[in-house]
Amino acid sequence: MRPRSLLALFLIPMGLIIAAVPQNTTRPYKLTAEELLAEANTRTQFVTPEVVADMIIKKDPSLRLIDVRSQDEFEKYSLPGAINIPYADLLSDEHTDILNQDVFMNVFYSNGTLTANEAWMLTRQLGYENNYVLEGGLNYWFDTILNPEKPSDSSSDEEFAKYDFRKSAGMALGGGNVIMPSQEQSAPSTKPAVKAASKKKKAAGGC
């Protein structure tokens, strides 16, 4: 696909996102669409279900799950410890300190990936750090963590290790007997590091 076509596919949904934001709540963007596209193409905003499950089980204090679905959907089902910030309310002033911070690793999630990734694009374009997206959303979470498919007999040891981790994590998070994953069943990738906020320079001179 040509670069111009790829850029068009990115700019159209971004335009819809921006257009949906009420005029009196818009804020200056820190990243251009081209800069955001380049960053999005690295896919470093995505966090695997295995990493999130591992952090939940270990009660990692740096994890903050943010459900961007409606309140009704959130009340019917949500991930352990998650808070609800509906996508439509994302730019409300009351949520600024939650989204623009350097203490937690915020992980947006929705049923799939689209809405959560749009939330990441919007907050990232505002210059906010430490916001990520649950890869595949809740649909993928159910398939990989709560209902993992057993590999075939010809699968690699790595696939079986991943399955063992998913099965153990699913039992811990799905209402069964709590089984902590062993070292051999550790999550296959590492969690992103929380980035410290840049320090403001002190003004020179007197009063």
Number of C-alpha atoms within 10 A of each C-alpha: 5 7 8 9 10 11 14 12 11 16 15 10 12 16 11 10 14 12 11 10 15 10 9 6 9 13 11 8 13 14 15 11 17 12 11 16 16 12 15 17 9 9 12 11 21 20 20 20 23 25 17 22 22 20 17 20 16 11 11 11 11 13 19 21 24 26 25 24 21 15 12 9 15 18 10 7 9 18 16 11 11 16 15 19 20 19 17 14 14 17 20 11 10 10 12 13 9 16 21 19 18 19 16 20 22 24 24 32 29 27 18 16 19 15 18 26 23 17 24 26 24 20 22 23 19 17 13 18 21 23 27 26 29 28 26 23 22 21 13 19 24 15 14 21 24 19 15 18 12 14 14 9 8 7 10 11 11 12 14 16 17 22 19 19 27 29 23 22 26 24 18 20 19 15 9 11 11 14 15 16 19 11 8 11 19 18 23 13 10 13 16 15 10 17 13 11 13 7 6 6 6 6 7 6 5 4 4
